[in-house]
Amino acid sequence: MSIRNSLRALAIGGLALVLAACGSDGREAPPLPQQTASVEGYQLGPGDALRVTVFGQEQLSGDFVVDGSGNVAMPLIGEVKASSNSVRGLEQSIARKLSDGYVRDPRVSVEVRTFRPFYIMGEVTRPGQYNYANGMTAAQAVAMAGGYTYRGRQDYVLITRGNDGQKQEYRAPLSANVMPDDVVRIPERFF
């Protein structure tokens, strides 16, 4: 291979890298699907702190944390799968296990005491991990992180959301709701 061909290949490779970098502002990301501001359909996951109440059974009630494997360790019945389950689904799972020879007609209530955090990165003053608040928007998340840097795009954000192996990056307006475990990225503007 001649020097001229090597330089040509290097120039084409460099141009491809520059074009790829220009596309990283998220404009090609699909729009975030519409959803409500509540956490009614919220899927539990590792790090969520829960208050479980078994009515009439104080020794079975208490505060629990979903562990790294997605389970909650309960007295008597052991581990109950919480990850990828809704609050109502976990209530039913606990009641089902308790009714299997431990408690007659158990009534169970589960409340999320502390949600998993969300993360914000990119062109904000203080990127990092922040506590989630129910109904939070992307604009509020940016404000929590100290606002935009002088290079930050202010017309949309990129939100990475999904279950364990199914995460997807979406383009979203500033009014979009942020959920626990989301990664909010503020892209750089180029002018």
N, C-alpha and C positions, 0 to 999 in steps of 0.2 A: 504494500500500500504506500503510495507516495505521500509526501508531506502535504501537498495540496489537498488530496483526498482526506487525509487525517484532519486538517484544519476545517475542511468543509463539514465533516461529520461532527466535529467538536462544536462548530457554530450552530448547526442544526439542533444538536442536543441542548446547547445553551438556550436557544430560542424556545425550544419545547418547555424547558424549565421556567423561563420567564412567563410564558403563556399560562402554564399551570399555576404559577403563583398569583397571576392576575385573576384567575377563576376562583380563588379561595375566599372571596368575599361573600359567598353564600347565595349569590343571585340565582344559581341553578338549583338550589335546594327546593323541595316541594313545599307548598304552604302547609302550615300547621292545621290539622283537622279541628273543626269547631267542637267545643266542649263547654260544659257548664263550669261555673266558678266554685262549685262545692266539691268536697272530697267524698261525696256519697259513693262513687264507684271506685274509690281509692284502693289500690292493691297494696297490701301490707308487704313489708320487706325488712331485711336485716337493719337493725338500728332503731326501729320504731319502738317507743316506750308505751306500754299499754297498761290500763287499769282494768282488771277482770274482776267482776263481781258475780259470785254465785249466791243468789238470794237465800238467806237462812243458813248459809254455810260460811261463816267468817273465816274459818281456818283454810278454806279453799280459795278465798278471795285475796287479791293483792296486786302489787305493781310488778310487771314483768317486761322484759326486753326481748324482742325478736333477735335470736342469736345469728351468727354468721351463716349457719346452714338453713336459716329460714324457719326455725322452730321456736316454740314457747314451751319451757319446761314447767309443767303444772304439778302441784302436789297430787298424789294418788295415781293420776292417769299418765304421768310422764310427759313425753314430748308430743306436742300437737303442731301439725304443719300450719304455719301462718303465712309464709311467703307466697305471693301471688294469689292470696285469698282476700276477700273483702272483710270488713268488720263483721257484717251479718253472717257471712260464711264461717268465720272463726267462732262466733257465738254458737252456731249450729254444730260445728265439729266438737267443741268442748262439751256441749250439752249431750251430744250423742255418746261420747266416751264416758261421761259421768253417769248416764242412765244405764250403762252396761254393768250393773251390779254395785254401784257406789252410792248414787243419790236417786231417790224416786222423784220423777218429774222435775228435773233440774231447770231452773230459770237462770239464764246466764246473760250478762251484759258486758260488752267490751267497749272501751272508750280509748281513743288514741290520745295519750297525754302529751307526747312529744313526737312530732313527725321527723322523718329523716331530713337532713339539711338539703339545700340546693346549692349549686356552685355557679359562680359567675367568673368569666375570664375574658381576656381580650382587652379592648380599649376602654377600660374603666380605671378609676383612680386606685381603688383597693380591691383587686381580684381576690377571690378566695371562697371559702365555705361560709354560708350564712344560714341562720335558723329560718325555717319556713313558717309563714303565717297564712292561715286559710284565706283564700280569695286574692292572694297577691298577684299583681300584674308584673309584666316585664319592666315597665317604667318604674315601678316601686323597687324592683330588684336592683336596677341601675342606681337609683337614689341611695339604697342601702350601701352600695359599693362605692359611694363617694362621687357619683356622676361620671360623665364621659371624660376621656382625655381629649386633647385638641385634635387627635387623629380619628376619633371614634365616629362611626356612622350613626346618625341619630334618627333614621327613618325606619329601621327594622332591626330585629335581633335574630340570632340563630339559636334554636332550642333543640338540644339532643335529648330525646325521650324514648322510653321503651323498657321492656323487660330484659333481664339478664343478657342473653345473646341476641336480642332483637332491637337494639338501639338504632334510632334513625335521627338524622339532623333535619330540622324543618326551618323554613323561613317564617317569621311571625311578626305581626305588628306589635307596637309597644303596649297595646291594650290586651294582648294575649295573657292568659293565666299561666303562671308558673306553678309547677307541681313539685312535691318533694322528690329528690333525687335527680331533678332536671339539671342539665348543664346549659347555662345561658352564655352565649358567646357574642361579644360586640365586635363586629368586623371593623377593619380599618378602612377609612375612606381614602381615595387616591388623589384627591385634589382639594 
